[in-house]
Amino acid sequence: MPNAGKSTLLAALTNAEPRIADYPFTTTSPNLGVCDLIGDAKERLVLCDLPGLIQGAAKGAGMGGAFLRHVQLCPVLLHVVDGTSEDPINDFHVINQELQEFDDHLAQKLQVVVLNKSDAIPKEKAELLVKTLAQKARHYHVLSISSTTNENVQELMRQLYTYM
């Protein structure tokens, strides 16, 4: 979804300098960044920030659908959910529905799910959203993070690295 904090997360984890602004659809093309894991220059992950998907992307709505073919090449999907969204659980469902409609194999890929912007919502709400996302996601891994304060960002990188 747009404005979930994907570019902010990329900037926090890498030396990439994506355009970041407080309005939807700031990202208009993919941004790549290389993350050295936990200060170890030998262990690296390449992260790609794609434009946010919207409902109907699998059928051509918005820009994100044009990048779904590239997502098929990724071994693990990092699904960033905006904790300040009006309905983060529905946002999660919409994106997974778009993945399913585009390619069943893509929908079955391992996802690490993060509830972003945890610094901007009450702790109790973040805990409930993480629990609900974990139930909805079933086989996915869910973590509450803040791209702005770097809360749990290193733990996220450790999780991602274990799947590479």
N, C-alpha and C positions, 0 to 999 in steps of 0.2 A: 504494500500500500504506500502511497506517497506520504512523505513527511514523517516516516517512522524513525528516522535517525540513522539510516544506513550509511550515508556519507560521513556523518559525524563519527560513527564507529570506525569506518575505514581510516579516517584521519587520526583517530586516537590510537589505532593499532599499527599504522604504517607511516611512512614518510610521504604518502600520497597527499595531494592538496586538491581534493574535490571541491567544487563550488557548494557552499553550505549557506542556506538561507531559511528563514522562518516562513516559508510558503510552499505549497505542494508543487511537485514536478520541477524541482530545481535541477535534478539530474536528468540530462537529456541525452547522454551517451555513457557507455560503461567506463568505469574508473578502476584501474588496477593498482594494487599496492602490495608490497612484500613485507611480511611481518617476521622479524626475528623472534623466535620463541623464547620467552623468559630470559632475554638477554643473551641467548646462545646464537651467535652468528652462523653456526653450522646448520642449525635446524630452522628451516623457513617454510612459510606458507604463502601462497599467492592468493590474495583475496580480490574478488571482483564485485563492485557495487553497480547494480543494474538499476535502470529507471524503475520506479514503483509500478507494479501491476495494478490494474483496476478490474472491476467486474466486467466481463466480456473480452478480456485481453486475448484469450485463446481463439476468439473469433475475429480478432483484428482491432478491438477498441483500444484506444490509447497507444502509447509508444512501447510499453513494456513487452507486448506480445511479439514484437519484432526480435526480441532478444531471447525468447524462450528456447529457440534452437540451440543457442550457445549454452544455456543452462543444462541442456541434455548431456554436455561433456563434463560437467562438474561431478566429482565423486561424492561430495557431501554438499547439502544445501544448508546455508545459514539463514533461517527464517526470522527476520526482525519484526517484532510486533510492537506497536506503539502503545505503551501503557496509559498514555493520556487520551487515547482515542475514545470516541463516544462508545464504541463497542469493540474492544480488542478481540474478543472471542469470535465475533462475526468476521472481523478482518482476517483472522487466521483461517477461518472456514472458506471465505471467498477466495483467498490465494490458493489454497489447496484444491478447491473446486476448479480453478483455472488450470492448475497443473494437470489435474485429472482429465479435463476436457481436451487439453492440448496433446497429452501423451500419457497413457496409463503407466508406462515405465518411469517417466519423470515423477509422477505422483508417488511412486513406490520408493524413490531414493531416500536414503537416510537424511533426516533433517535434525539439525540442532536448532532448537527454538529458543529465542531470547525475548524476554519482555523488557523492552528498552524504556528509558526515561523513568526508572524506578525512583530516582531522586525527586521527581515532580509529583508523585502520588503518595498517599498515606501508606505506611508499611503494611498495614492490615489488608488494604486493597491489593497491593502487589502480591502478597502471599496468597490471597484468594485467587487472583488471576493466574498465578503460576500453577496452583493446584488444579484449577479448571482447565488450563491449557494442557497440562499433563494428562488429564483424563480424556480430553478431546483428541489429543495427539496419539494417545495409546503408546506407540513404539518410539516416539520421539523423545529427545532429551531437552528439558526445559530449564532455563536459568534466568534469574532476574538480574539485569545489568543497568548501568548508566554510562552511556558513551561520554557524557559531559564530565562526570566525576571519576570515571574509570572504575567504578564499583563492579567487582567480579569480572572485569575484562580479562585479566590474566587467567582466571579459572576457565573462562570461555575458550581462550587460546589453547589451554591444556586439553580441554575436551575435543576441540577440533583436531588437534594434532594426533590424538589417539585413533582417529578414524582415517588417517591418511596412510 
